[in-house]
């Protein structure tokens, strides 16, 4: 993954050149006060990501009749599973 981080104040005067830099999977994170606020992404890469997300959602469909049987997992549970996966 190729990522650049650029303050928004520098983006204003360099937008044209920055859009030339975002090709393929390369993207630029735009920050304000050091905090990420937005991203400049190649449109084809964005489309690819959106398609991949749609596929993932399609695989994780939950039948609405089963929703009452689901629950949110706690952070502690998730951390425990992640630790077990590393073993």
Secondary structure, 3 states (H helix, E strand, C coil): CEEEEEEHHHHHHHHHHHHHHCCCCEEEEEEECCEEEEEEECHHHHHHHHHHHHHHHHHCCCCHHHHHHCCCCCHHHHHHHHHHHHC
